[in-house]
Amino acid sequence: MATKNTLSLIRSNVDCYVGERVVLKANKGRKKISIKEGIIEKTYPSIFVIRIDADVPEEICRTVSYSYSDILTKSIELFACKDNIKIGSM
């Protein structure tokens, strides 16, 4: 069972990768999975922000935010690009 301590461990794990390039694998429901690459920009007490790279050069970079509970419930998965380690897994 997850506790408040579990979420703080996930947060501290994500904090270690601020400014690093990550691969974001998001479950969008109905067997749709989105895989994007971006940089973790900032962490807050309840959420963290990722700047997603543009797929096409003409596009503008997007910024998305997720809560730490999204990692806990496996709605999203984060992988560090430099060493291919899963971020925030328990």
N, C-alpha and C positions, 0 to 999 in steps of 0.2 A: 504494500500500500504506500502511495506517495504521501510525503509529508511536506511541510513548509521547508524543511531542511533540504529536501530533494530539489525543490525549485531554486533554492539559493545555490546549491551545488551546480545546477545547470547554468545559472546566471554567471557564476564565477568562471565556469568553463568557457562560456561565450565571451566573457570579458577579456580572456587571454588572447582572443583572436581579433580584437578590434583593429581595423586597418589592414587586415589580411584578406586575400582573395579566397573565396569559398564557392563551392557548388551547392546550390539550393535545389532540393528535390521536394516538390510540393504535391500532395495528394489533393486533386481538385474534385474528387468524387466521380462516381460512375466510370470507374476504371481509367480516369484521365489523370496522368501524371505529368507535371511540368518540371523540366530540368533547365535551370538558368545558372549563369555564373555572375558573381558580383563581389562587392566588398562590404564587410560589416563596418558601418560608419560610426554608430554610437549605440550605447546601451543605456537603458533607463531602468528604474526599479521594476516595472511590469512588462516592458517591451524592449525589443532591439530593432534597429533600422539597418536595412541592407540596400545599397545602391546597385541596381541590376544593370548590367551592360546592355547596350542596344544591340539587337540582332542584325540590324541593317544600319549602315553608316549614316543614313539620313534621319534615323530615329533619335529621339531624345532619351537619355538615360532615365529610368524610372526609379523611384524610391518606394520600397515596401516595408511594412513593419509587421512583426509577429510577436506573439507573447511566448514566454518561456514554457507555458503549458502546452503550446503547439508542438514543441519538441518532446515533451513528456508523453503526450497522447499520440505521438508519431504522425501528426498531420503534416509535418515537414521533417526533413532530415538535412543536416548540414555536414559538408565534408570539406576539410582544409585542402586547398589545391597543392600546397607545397609538399605535404607529406601524406595526403590521402587518408587522414584520420577522421573518423566520425566525431563531430563536435556535440557535446551535451548528452551523449548516450549514457545510460545508467546500467 
